[in-house]
């Protein structure tokens, strides 16, 4: 055996070298867009769940971030500095995400990090950002990302752009109260997103005078939610609030329609913010309410709306480049990257100054609201960042 | 929890039987390969996923009529099963059961990755075979597609029974299952039988995928969950037993559904597993498994 192998060391060497070369070419084409210019390149790292179970978040986020970098560089960069974006895929895995962020900070030497896409991953990298003193602008929802429960203050280096679940819950409950509804049933998926939403739904119910008749759950990969809905049907609530992301929120609508429950008003979480969901629901989404950020409904907003201009611009650019409708999640990456870019423009490549600048941003008009950061608020949004919409003729319509 | 009306319980049962039928089909796929090779094929769920996705490709995207698309899909996925055996299972030099099982895990990751690139990450929809107008039955609602699921399980079981009992190839496969060495001594090509077992269970997986897609949509990473449920069904019914696979699948579907409906939907997946553990505690060979046979097996 040994002899046979050692006979052809040249062949072996060629194979090894070509593999190394191929890897090198692959990595080069993946990460770097370096152009030799005199000015220092500003590097921003990004960690998104581009593949895996949360790919519906990470995919539009990555596309959006790449679109923005292209735009900024075409317009001459940031104060003449080229902006370079280094994206790593976390696959929705907290360990991979943690390693990716460490790599971005220690090896790629980025000035700031945007992402991760999901709350669990974000929690896993908060300590990294704090230790290495690197500004991190998360694209995930949970308030825990920017709230240190031990000190009662936000983490020093961590910000986030998406609205918190509590704001979505309050937006929905405000609407329910306005419609005179007092008895509701809630449903949630047993993932981090669903569990967090369920917690907020239970927490705020009494504040809005609501009684929760049923509290049902289902798995993120469940193939049928008829059972839970049947149970809810038996309790005869005045409205149903569902908290999930991914295919289950489409499934729940179809099952609801099968069971003839269309006359019970149905509220989805802000996770429903993609037209693909309406499409897949095949007509069963009609009349469903959900709270959405401005960027989902740019064309519906009145011209007087402060976010009309930025959201229209984003929508048109995104459509032009990728030829697909945008989802609300890309908007979170838009907000995160432009906030970092604004900081880089104002204070240059200095992590501490970038952090301080972001903390003091006021009145920044983004895709998901007007941001007012402060030392006590590293999210900078209120429940007004949500607009209630209803599905009408297979499209969104503003509720008023 | 509070009492449920008869119509509610009926609804839980119907849903449970439908989902259970899918688990049963996955379980049958596991058993066919297990019986011939002694290995658990962890790519079984991916066959189901490929079935659903290919059906969408042929029927929705390419617009091929449903019956022809159905046949195309089964042929395509059967071919995939054949290729899996030829390129992932057969080339392994020292085929211990463990290495073969690990190879199937690799195959499942590969198939998932290919599906993600081929079909994208969004769930895909397939129109129901005979419309979406629900049938009312004593206050419970039955989707016509539910009947297709249950009906196709019955047809599959009938065809397989005929195949294994009456045809010479089926008998040869059973011989391999009983004793591969003796089978090869009497002139049965064991390698061919292994290849056939992979193709056959891929084909059955494809049928499961095709019928479930109009109910639950299908996306590239759905396979693993179906494989876990199907595997639980196999263990519950008794590894290697066909009637066991059907009983196990239906039982798990019904327990899940009733548990979620009558007790708590948050612990839905736990109920089936508790029952499974309970059964294994008192009867380790599964409900319909044979302890004598399982002693001969390598796994």
Boltz contact constraints between the chains, C-beta under 6 A:
constraints:
  - contact:
      token1: [A, 55]
      token2: [B, 121]
      max_distance: 6.0
  - contact:
      token1: [A, 216]
      token2: [B, 265]
      max_distance: 6.0
  - contact:
      token1: [A, 217]
      token2: [B, 265]
      max_distance: 6.0
  - contact:
      token1: [A, 217]
      token2: [B, 266]
      max_distance: 6.0
  - contact:
      token1: [A, 221]
      token2: [B, 225]
      max_distance: 6.0
  - contact:
      token1: [A, 223]
      token2: [B, 216]
      max_distance: 6.0
  - contact:
      token1: [A, 224]
      token2: [B, 15]
      max_distance: 6.0
  - contact:
      token1: [A, 224]
      token2: [B, 19]
      max_distance: 6.0
  - contact:
      token1: [A, 226]
      token2: [B, 15]
      max_distance: 6.0
  - contact:
      token1: [A, 227]
      token2: [B, 12]
      max_distance: 6.0
  - contact:
      token1: [A, 227]
      token2: [B, 15]
      max_distance: 6.0
  - contact:
      token1: [A, 227]
      token2: [B, 257]
      max_distance: 6.0
  - contact:
      token1: [A, 227]
      token2: [B, 260]
      max_distance: 6.0
  - contact:
      token1: [A, 227]
      token2: [B, 261]
      max_distance: 6.0
  - contact:
      token1: [A, 228]
      token2: [B, 265]
      max_distance: 6.0
  - contact:
      token1: [A, 230]
      token2: [B, 8]
      max_distance: 6.0
  - contact:
      token1: [A, 230]
      token2: [B, 11]
      max_distance: 6.0
  - contact:
      token1: [A, 231]
      token2: [B, 261]
      max_distance: 6.0
  - contact:
      token1: [A, 234]
      token2: [B, 8]
      max_distance: 6.0
  - contact:
      token1: [A, 247]
      token2: [B, 123]
      max_distance: 6.0
  - contact:
      token1: [A, 247]
      token2: [B, 217]
      max_distance: 6.0
  - contact:
      token1: [A, 258]
      token2: [B, 134]
      max_distance: 6.0
  - contact:
      token1: [A, 258]
      token2: [B, 141]
      max_distance: 6.0
  - contact:
      token1: [A, 258]
      token2: [B, 143]
      max_distance: 6.0
  - contact:
      token1: [A, 259]
      token2: [B, 141]
      max_distance: 6.0
  - contact:
      token1: [A, 280]
      token2: [B, 125]
      max_distance: 6.0
